[in-house]
Amino acid sequence: MSRTLIPHQNTPNYTCTNSMKDAKFSILQPIMHLDPMKKTTFSLQTLISLFVRQQLRPLGKDFVDFVSQEIFETEKLSRTGVPSFISSYFPPFPSRSFKRLVAALASQRAGKPVPEMVNIALTCACPCNCWHCSIFHRPENELSTTEIISVIEQFLELGCYHIGLTGGEPLQRGDLVEIVASIRRRAVSLLYTTGIGFDEQRAKQLKKAGLTAIQISLDHSQPEQHDALRQRPGSFQKAVNALALAQKTGFLSCVTTVATPERILSGELESFCLLMKRLGAEEVTLFEPAAIGKLKDDQSVFLNQGDRDYLMELHKKANHSRRFPRLVSLSFVESRHRLGCQAGYTRFYITSGGEMTPCDFTPLSFGNVCRERVRDIIARMHSSFKLPGKDCFYRQNYARIADEGREELPLPAEVSNRICQQLDRCSGPLFYQKLTVTSELDEEVVQS
C-alpha cells in the first residue's frame, strides 16, 4: 500500500543566529555554512537531522543517508527540545551517551561489535500475575547490590550506552536508587515497571540519581480488562498515576504493551495508543507476544506476517500524526528493513540470578556473571551470533529450544552452545548492511 509521508507538525521551530554559536552543545554547527547575516528558521526535526548527519559522517555516506533519509522519515522526535530523543532505546542528542553510540557504531564498522544495550532483571518478585509473564519458569534468586553494580560497570567499560532495569518489579528492590546512581549518567537508564510502588519520594530519588526514562506496562485501554489480565485489582489506575508522576518529575514518560492478534483485529490497540497520548505518554512500545514464561508451550501466540505488517504501518502512521504518541513497533524497528534482531550481538539480558542470555525472551544462557567476566561471556556468544539477524532469533528457533523439554529456563550454557552451532547468519539487516565495510553482508534484503 502506498503512502504519502507528511512532515512532522508537532515540533517547535528554532531561529539560527550567530549568537547561538557559543552554546554549550553547539547543535547548530552543521548549518553554520549558511549566510551568517541571515536568520533561518528550522524545525527541531531538521536541526537534529543535520546534527546527527555531522556526528555520523565518519561512518560513511551510505550509512548517513540511510539514517537521515530512511530512519528519520519514520520516527518522531521528542517535543521537549534539546537534547532530544528519537526513542527511549537510543541516547538523546547531543549527550555523552550519544557519543558512546557513535563510538560503538564505529567499532562495529571495523568488525568489532560493542555491547550497546543490556537489560538486567533485578528481581523476580512482582505484585502482579500477568498473563504474559516471561520469567515464570526462572529461578527466583537475586544478585546482590555489589554484584549488580559490578555488572553495570563491566558493561560500561565495554562501551554500553543503554541500561534497562527490569524484573519482576524492580521497585521492590530497596537498593534501586543506589543501582541507578552507579550508572552516573554515562548511559541511558530505563526503569521497566508496573507503576506499583512508584510514589513521589521514589520518583524524586530516582531523578536525582540520574534515571532517564520510565517504561510503564499496560495491557488494555479498559481498566477492568487490564486488571483482569494482571490479576491485580486497581493496577490500571496505579499505572496511570505512575505515568502522571513520571511526567511531573521530568522523566521521559513511556508505556509498553503487548500487541496481540485480538487487539489488532478489534482496533483496540490503536485506541489504546490514542488514549496513552491523551494521558500524556510520550512514547508507546509495541511488543510482540512470545512463547516464553507462562506462554512457553503455546507457539500460536507468535504473530503472523499480516499482523506484523499492520504494526509496521501503524508505526509509520502514528509517527506522522499529532494524535498519537511516538510509537516504537518492534515488528518494524527489529525487522530486516531496519535494525534486525541484535540479540547476542549488541543486545544482552541478565536474569535475576546472573545468567547471561541473548535477550529477555531467548532462554539460552551462555554463562553466569557471578562466575565469569562479562567480556568472556560475550566473546562466547559472538562465536555463535556473528551478525545481527534479519528476523527474531527466538521465533525462528523456538522449536529447537522447545524440543529440549526443559521446565526450568534458561537452558544451560552447553545446551545453548549446541543449539546455536546450527545458526546460519550469512547476511544482516539493512541497517548493518549500510554500516559495514566488510564483504560479509549481501544485498538480498535491499532487494526483498
C-alpha positions as CSV (number, residue, x, y, z in Angstrom):
1,M,0.0,0.0,0.0
2,S,1.5,3.4,-1.0
3,R,1.6,6.2,1.5
4,T,2.4,9.9,1.4
5,L,4.5,10.9,4.3
6,I,3.6,14.3,5.8
7,P,6.2,16.4,7.6
8,H,6.2,16.4,11.4
9,Q,3.8,19.0,12.7
10,N,4.5,18.8,16.5
11,T,8.0,20.2,16.9
12,P,8.9,23.7,17.8
13,N,10.9,26.0,15.5
14,Y,14.3,27.4,16.3
15,T,15.9,30.5,14.9
16,C,19.6,30.3,14.0
17,T,21.8,33.4,14.7
18,N,25.5,34.0,15.2
19,S,24.9,34.4,19.0
20,M,24.0,30.7,19.2
21,K,27.5,29.6,18.2
22,D,28.6,29.9,21.8
23,A,26.0,27.4,23.1
24,K,27.5,24.6,25.3
25,F,26.1,22.0,23.0
26,S,26.6,23.5,19.6
27,I,23.8,21.7,17.8
28,L,23.8,24.3,15.1
29,Q,27.4,23.6,13.9
30,P,26.2,21.6,10.9
31,I,24.4,24.6,9.4
32,M,27.0,27.3,10.1
33,H,27.9,27.2,6.5
34,L,24.8,29.2,5.8
35,D,24.9,33.0,5.3
36,P,25.7,34.4,8.9
37,M,23.9,37.6,8.1
38,K,20.6,35.9,7.6
39,K,18.3,34.4,10.2
40,T,17.0,31.0,9.2
41,T,14.1,29.2,10.8
42,F,14.4,25.4,11.2
43,S,12.2,22.7,12.7
44,L,13.6,20.7,15.5
45,Q,13.5,17.7,13.2
46,T,15.7,19.5,10.7
47,L,18.2,20.6,13.3
48,I,18.5,17.2,14.8
49,S,18.9,15.5,11.5
50,L,21.7,17.9,10.5
51,F,23.4,17.4,13.8
52,V,23.2,13.6,13.5
53,R,24.5,13.7,10.0
54,Q,27.5,15.6,11.1
55,Q,28.2,13.3,14.0
56,L,27.9,10.1,11.9
57,R,30.0,11.3,8.9
58,P,32.9,9.1,9.8
59,L,30.6,6.1,9.3
60,G,30.3,6.6,5.6
61,K,27.9,8.4,3.3
62,D,25.6,5.4,2.6
63,F,25.0,4.9,6.3
64,V,24.5,8.6,7.0
65,D,22.0,8.9,4.1
66,F,20.1,5.8,5.3
67,V,19.8,7.1,8.9
68,S,18.7,10.6,7.8
69,Q,16.5,9.7,4.9
70,E,15.0,6.4,6.0
71,I,15.0,6.3,9.8
72,F,14.2,10.0,10.4
73,E,11.3,9.7,8.0
74,T,9.6,7.1,10.2
75,E,10.3,8.4,13.7
76,K,9.1,11.2,15.8
77,L,11.4,13.3,17.9
78,S,10.6,14.4,21.5
79,R,8.7,17.6,22.0
80,T,10.9,18.5,24.9
81,G,13.5,20.4,22.9
82,V,17.3,19.8,23.1
83,P,18.7,17.3,23.9
84,S,16.1,15.3,22.0
85,F,15.1,11.6,21.8
86,I,14.3,9.7,18.7
87,S,13.2,6.9,21.1
88,S,13.9,5.8,24.6
89,Y,16.1,3.0,23.2
90,F,18.6,5.4,21.8
91,P,20.6,8.1,23.6
92,P,19.4,11.7,23.3
93,F,21.4,14.0,21.2
94,P,23.5,15.9,21.9
95,S,24.7,13.9,25.0
96,R,27.6,12.0,26.5
97,S,25.8,8.7,25.8
98,F,25.2,9.7,22.2
99,K,29.0,9.9,21.8
100,R,29.2,6.4,23.1
101,L,26.7,5.3,20.5
102,V,28.8,6.8,17.7
103,A,31.9,5.1,19.1
104,A,30.0,1.8,19.2
105,L,28.9,2.1,15.6
106,A,32.5,2.9,14.5
107,S,33.7,-0.2,16.3
108,Q,31.1,-2.4,14.6
109,R,32.0,-0.9,11.3
110,A,35.5,-2.1,11.9
111,G,34.2,-5.6,12.7
112,K,34.3,-5.3,16.5
113,P,30.8,-5.3,17.9
114,V,30.2,-3.5,21.2
115,P,27.6,-4.5,23.8
116,E,25.3,-1.5,23.2
117,M,22.4,-2.5,25.4
118,V,21.7,-4.7,28.4
119,N,18.6,-5.3,30.4
120,I,19.1,-6.5,33.9
121,A,16.4,-8.3,35.9
122,L,16.8,-7.0,39.4
123,T,14.2,-9.4,40.9
124,C,11.5,-12.0,40.1
125,A,9.3,-10.6,42.8
126,C,6.2,-8.8,41.4
127,P,2.8,-7.7,42.8
128,C,1.1,-8.7,39.6
129,N,0.4,-12.1,38.0
130,C,0.4,-11.1,34.3
131,W,-0.9,-13.4,31.6
132,H,2.3,-12.9,29.5
133,C,4.9,-13.1,32.4
134,S,8.2,-14.0,30.7
135,I,10.1,-15.0,33.8
136,F,7.5,-17.6,35.1
137,H,9.9,-20.6,34.7
138,R,13.0,-18.9,36.1
139,P,14.6,-19.3,39.5
140,E,13.8,-16.6,42.0
141,N,17.3,-15.9,43.3
142,E,18.7,-12.4,43.1
143,L,22.1,-10.7,42.7
144,S,23.4,-8.5,45.5
145,T,23.8,-4.8,45.1
146,T,27.6,-5.2,44.7
147,E,27.2,-7.8,42.0
148,I,24.7,-5.8,40.0
149,I,26.9,-2.6,40.2
150,S,29.9,-4.7,39.1
151,V,27.9,-6.0,36.1
152,I,26.9,-2.4,35.2
153,E,30.5,-1.2,35.4
154,Q,31.7,-4.0,33.2
155,F,29.2,-3.2,30.5
156,L,30.0,0.5,30.7
157,E,33.7,-0.2,30.4
158,L,32.9,-2.2,27.2
159,G,31.1,0.8,25.7
160,C,27.5,0.1,26.6
161,Y,25.2,3.2,26.2
162,H,21.8,1.8,27.3
163,I,20.9,0.0,30.5
164,G,17.4,-1.2,31.3
165,L,16.4,-2.2,34.8
166,T,13.6,-4.7,34.8
167,G,12.1,-7.6,36.8
168,G,9.7,-8.8,38.1
169,E,9.0,-5.4,39.6
170,P,12.3,-3.6,40.2
171,L,10.7,-1.1,42.5
172,Q,10.6,-3.9,45.1
173,R,14.4,-3.6,45.4
174,G,15.3,-1.3,48.3
175,D,18.7,-0.6,46.7
176,L,17.2,0.6,43.3
177,V,18.4,4.2,43.8
178,E,21.9,3.1,44.6
179,I,21.9,0.9,41.5
180,V,20.7,3.7,39.2
181,A,23.3,6.2,40.7
182,S,26.1,3.8,39.8
183,I,25.5,4.4,36.1
184,R,26.5,8.0,36.7
185,R,24.7,9.2,33.6
186,R,27.2,7.5,31.4
187,A,24.4,5.6,29.6
188,V,20.7,6.0,29.1
189,S,18.9,4.2,32.0
190,L,15.3,2.9,31.8
191,L,13.1,1.5,34.5
192,Y,10.5,-1.1,33.4
193,T,7.7,-1.1,35.9
194,T,4.0,-1.8,36.6
195,G,3.9,1.5,38.4
196,I,3.0,-0.1,41.7
197,G,5.2,1.4,44.3
198,F,6.2,4.4,42.3
199,D,5.5,7.3,44.7
200,E,6.6,10.9,44.8
201,Q,9.5,10.2,47.1
202,R,10.8,7.4,45.0
203,A,10.4,9.4,41.8
204,K,12.5,12.3,43.2
205,Q,15.2,10.0,44.4
206,L,15.5,8.2,41.1
207,K,15.5,11.5,39.2
208,K,18.3,12.8,41.4
209,A,20.2,9.5,40.8
210,G,20.1,10.1,37.1
211,L,17.4,7.8,35.8
212,T,16.5,8.7,32.2
213,A,13.1,7.2,31.5
214,I,10.2,5.3,33.0
215,Q,8.6,2.4,31.0
216,I,5.2,1.6,32.5
217,S,3.5,-1.6,31.3
218,L,-0.2,-1.6,30.4
219,D,-2.2,-4.4,28.8
220,H,-5.5,-2.7,27.7
221,S,-7.3,0.6,27.3
222,Q,-10.2,-0.6,29.6
223,P,-9.3,-0.6,33.3
224,E,-11.2,-3.7,34.1
225,Q,-9.6,-5.7,31.3
226,H,-6.1,-4.6,32.3
227,D,-6.7,-5.5,35.9
228,A,-8.1,-8.9,34.9
229,L,-5.1,-9.6,32.7
230,R,-2.8,-8.6,35.6
231,Q,-4.8,-10.4,38.2
232,R,-4.5,-7.3,40.3
233,P,-7.5,-5.0,41.0
234,G,-6.6,-1.3,40.8
235,S,-3.4,-1.9,38.8
236,F,-4.6,0.1,35.8
237,Q,-5.1,3.2,38.0
238,K,-1.8,2.8,39.7
239,A,-0.1,2.6,36.3
240,V,-1.9,5.7,35.1
241,N,-1.0,7.5,38.3
242,A,2.7,6.5,37.8
243,L,2.6,7.8,34.3
244,A,1.4,11.2,35.5
245,L,4.0,11.3,38.3
246,A,6.8,10.4,35.8
247,Q,5.8,13.4,33.6
248,K,5.6,15.7,36.6
249,T,9.1,14.6,37.8
250,G,10.6,15.2,34.4
251,F,11.3,11.7,33.2
252,L,10.9,10.6,29.6
253,S,7.5,9.0,30.2
254,C,6.8,5.9,28.2
255,V,4.4,2.9,28.1
256,T,4.9,-0.6,26.9
257,T,2.2,-3.0,25.8
258,V,1.8,-6.4,24.1
259,A,0.2,-6.4,20.7
260,T,-2.0,-9.5,20.4
261,P,-3.9,-10.5,17.3
262,E,-7.2,-9.9,19.1
263,R,-6.2,-6.3,20.0
264,I,-5.1,-5.7,16.4
265,L,-8.3,-7.2,14.8
266,S,-10.7,-5.4,17.2
267,G,-9.0,-2.0,16.7
268,E,-8.4,-1.7,20.5
269,L,-4.6,-1.5,20.1
270,E,-4.9,1.7,18.1
271,S,-7.5,3.1,20.6
272,F,-5.0,2.2,23.3
273,C,-2.3,4.3,21.7
274,L,-4.6,7.3,21.3
275,L,-5.6,7.0,24.9
276,M,-1.9,7.0,26.0
277,K,-1.4,10.2,24.1
278,R,-4.3,11.8,26.0
279,L,-2.8,10.6,29.2
280,G,0.5,12.3,28.4
281,A,2.7,9.3,27.4
282,E,5.5,10.5,25.1
283,E,6.2,7.0,23.7
284,V,4.5,3.6,23.4
285,T,6.4,0.5,22.6
286,L,4.6,-2.4,21.0
287,F,6.0,-5.8,21.9
288,E,5.1,-8.9,20.1
289,P,3.8,-11.8,22.3
290,A,6.4,-14.5,22.7
291,A,6.1,-18.2,23.6
292,I,8.1,-17.9,26.8
293,G,7.3,-17.9,30.5
294,K,3.6,-18.6,31.1
295,L,3.2,-18.9,27.3
296,K,6.2,-21.1,26.6
297,D,4.1,-24.1,25.4
298,D,1.9,-22.1,23.1
299,Q,3.6,-21.4,19.7
300,S,0.3,-20.0,18.4
301,V,0.9,-16.7,20.3
302,F,3.5,-15.6,17.8
303,L,2.1,-13.0,15.3
304,N,1.7,-13.9,11.7
305,Q,3.2,-11.8,8.9
306,G,-0.1,-10.0,8.3
307,D,-0.2,-8.8,12.0
308,R,3.4,-7.7,11.8
309,D,2.7,-5.8,8.5
310,Y,-0.1,-4.0,10.3
311,L,2.2,-3.0,13.2
312,M,4.8,-1.7,10.7
313,E,2.2,0.5,9.1
314,L,0.9,1.7,12.5
315,H,4.4,2.7,13.4
316,K,4.7,4.9,10.3
317,K,1.1,6.3,10.7
318,A,1.5,7.2,14.4
319,N,4.9,8.9,13.9
320,H,3.4,11.3,11.3
321,S,0.4,12.3,13.4
322,R,-0.2,14.6,16.3
323,R,-2.9,12.4,17.6
324,F,-0.5,9.6,18.6
325,P,2.5,9.5,20.9
326,R,5.8,8.4,19.4
327,L,5.3,4.7,18.5
328,V,8.1,2.1,18.7
329,S,6.8,-1.0,17.0
330,L,9.5,-3.6,17.5
331,S,8.0,-5.5,14.5
332,F,9.3,-2.6,12.4
333,V,12.4,-1.5,14.3
334,E,13.7,-5.0,14.6
335,S,12.8,-6.1,11.0
336,R,15.2,-6.8,8.3
337,H,14.5,-3.4,6.8
338,R,15.8,-1.6,9.9
339,L,18.0,-2.9,12.8
340,G,17.0,-6.5,12.7
341,C,17.5,-8.9,15.7
342,Q,20.6,-7.9,17.6
343,A,20.2,-10.5,20.4
344,G,23.5,-11.9,21.4
345,Y,25.4,-9.4,19.1
346,T,24.9,-6.0,20.6
347,R,21.9,-6.7,22.9
348,F,22.0,-8.8,26.1
349,Y,20.0,-9.8,29.1
350,I,20.9,-10.7,32.7
351,T,18.5,-12.8,34.7
352,S,17.9,-12.1,38.3
353,G,20.2,-14.9,39.2
354,G,23.0,-13.7,36.9
355,E,22.6,-15.9,33.8
356,M,23.5,-14.0,30.6
357,T,21.2,-14.6,27.6
358,P,20.9,-13.0,24.2
359,C,17.7,-11.1,25.1
360,D,14.8,-11.1,27.6
361,F,12.8,-13.6,25.6
362,T,15.5,-16.1,24.5
363,P,16.1,-18.6,27.3
364,L,19.6,-19.6,26.4
365,S,22.3,-19.0,29.0
366,F,26.0,-18.6,27.9
367,G,27.4,-18.2,31.4
368,N,26.8,-16.6,34.8
369,V,28.1,-13.1,35.6
370,C,28.9,-14.1,39.2
371,R,31.4,-16.7,38.0
372,E,32.8,-15.2,34.8
373,R,33.7,-11.8,33.4
374,V,31.0,-10.2,31.2
375,R,33.7,-9.8,28.5
376,D,34.4,-13.5,28.4
377,I,30.7,-14.5,28.1
378,I,30.1,-12.0,25.3
379,A,33.1,-13.5,23.4
380,R,31.5,-16.9,23.7
381,M,28.2,-15.5,22.4
382,H,29.9,-13.9,19.5
383,S,31.2,-17.2,18.3
384,S,27.5,-18.0,17.5
385,F,26.0,-14.6,17.0
386,K,28.4,-13.2,14.4
387,L,26.0,-10.8,12.8
388,P,22.6,-9.3,13.7
389,G,19.7,-11.5,12.4
390,K,17.2,-10.4,9.8
391,D,14.3,-11.7,12.0
392,C,13.6,-12.6,15.6
393,F,16.1,-15.3,16.8
394,Y,13.7,-16.8,19.3
395,R,10.7,-17.0,16.9
396,Q,12.9,-18.7,14.3
397,N,14.5,-21.2,16.8
398,Y,11.5,-21.8,19.1
399,A,11.1,-25.4,18.0
400,R,14.7,-26.3,18.7
401,I,14.6,-24.8,22.1
402,A,11.2,-26.3,23.0
403,D,12.4,-29.8,21.9
404,E,14.9,-29.7,24.8
405,G,11.8,-30.2,27.0
406,R,13.3,-28.4,30.0
407,E,10.9,-27.0,32.6
408,E,13.4,-24.6,34.2
409,L,14.8,-21.9,32.0
410,P,17.2,-20.5,30.7
411,L,18.9,-23.6,29.3
412,P,22.4,-24.2,30.5
413,A,25.4,-23.0,28.5
414,E,26.4,-26.3,27.0
415,V,22.9,-26.8,25.5
416,S,22.8,-23.1,24.3
417,N,26.1,-23.6,22.5
418,R,24.9,-26.8,20.8
419,I,21.7,-25.1,19.6
420,C,23.5,-22.1,18.3
421,Q,26.1,-24.1,16.4
422,Q,23.3,-24.6,13.8
423,L,22.8,-20.9,13.3
424,D,23.1,-19.5,9.7
425,R,23.6,-15.8,9.7
426,C,25.3,-15.1,6.4
427,S,23.8,-11.6,6.0
428,G,22.4,-8.9,8.2
429,P,19.6,-6.4,8.3
430,L,19.6,-3.2,6.2
431,F,21.0,-1.0,9.0
432,Y,24.1,-3.1,9.3
433,Q,24.5,-3.6,5.5
434,K,24.8,0.2,5.3
435,L,27.2,0.4,8.2
436,T,29.6,-2.4,7.4
437,V,32.7,-2.1,5.3
438,T,33.4,-5.8,5.1
439,S,32.1,-8.2,2.3
440,E,30.3,-10.4,4.7
441,L,26.9,-8.8,4.1
442,D,24.9,-9.4,0.9
443,E,22.3,-7.2,-0.7
444,E,19.4,-9.7,-0.5
445,V,17.4,-7.6,2.0
446,V,17.7,-4.5,-0.1
447,Q,16.0,-6.3,-3.0
448,S,13.4,-8.1,-0.9
